[in-house]
């Protein structure tokens, strides 16, 4: 009986360590994806801002300046929306991976009890 309890405890500890490693991997991948997404977005913002400001500085009339400013605002708004959607996709993927990990871990622990 004591050996059976010790074996079950050992198996539970092993499963818990495996789950923690998988959790760490999910968190690292999510953080890496988010960081990459943010750097990409920052680069796009800088490039687009620079291009738009150059066009704005070459405007000869108030109407041209207003038109360029409108383009800047529209472009930046779309970029912010795209960034939010990309960020949500990364977070949703991470959430699904965590849900799968929890489901698998609970199932393994329930099977071990049997």
N, C-alpha and C positions, 0 to 999 in steps of 0.2 A: 504494500500500500504506500509506504513512504517513498519507494522508488518511483511509483506512478505519479505521485504528487510532484516530486522533484523533476521528473521528465516533463510533465505538463507545464510547470513553472518555467523550465528552461526553454521549452518551445514557445511559450507566451513571450518571454523576454526576447527571444530571437525574432519573432514576428514583429514585436514592437520596435526593435532596432532596424529591421528592414523597412518598416513603415516610416520611421524617422528619416532614414536615408532617402526614401522616395519623396518625402515631404521637402527635404532640403533641396533635392534636384528640381522639384516643381518650383519652389521659391526662387532658386537661382536662375532657372530658365525664364521665369516671369520677369524677374528684375532685369535680366539681360535684355529681354525683348523690349521692356518699357524704356530702358536707358537708350537703346539703339533707336527706338521710335522718337524719343525726345531730341536726341542729337540730330537725327535726320530732319525733324521739323524745325529745329533751331536754324540749321543750315539753310533750309528753304526760306524761312522768314528773312534771314539776313540777305540772301541773294535777291529775293523778290523786293524787299524794301529798298535795297541799293539800286536796283534797276528802275523801280518806280520813282525814287527820288531824283535819279538822273533825268528821267523823262519830265518830271515836274519842274526841275530847274531850267529845262529848255523851253518851257512854256512861254509864249510871247504875249498872251492875253489872259485876262482873268478867267474867261470861259475855258480856255485850254487848261489852266491850272485847276479849275473846279472839276473838269472832266478827268484829269489825271488823279486828283485827290479821290474822286468817286471810284475810280478803278482800283486805287490802293486799298480803299476801305472794303470794297467788294472782294478783292483777291485775298486780303488778310482774313476777312470773315470766313471765306470758304476754306482757307487753310486751317483755321481754328476748328471748324466743323470736321474737316477731314482728320485732324489730329485727335479730336475727341472720339471719333468713330474708331480709329485705329487703336487708341488706348483702350476703349471699351472691348474691342475684339481680343486684345491681349489678356485683359482681366477676365473676360468670360471664358477664354481657353483655360486659364489657370484655375478658375473656379470649377470647371467641369473636371479637370484633372484631380483636384482636391476631393470633389464629390465621389469620383471613381475610387480614389485611394481609400476614403473612409468606408465606402460600401464594401470594397474588397477586404479591408481589414476587419470590419465587423463580421463579415461572412466567415473569414478564416477563424476568428476567435469563437464563433458559434459552433463551427465544425469541430474545433479542438475540444470544446466542452463535451461534445457527444461521444 
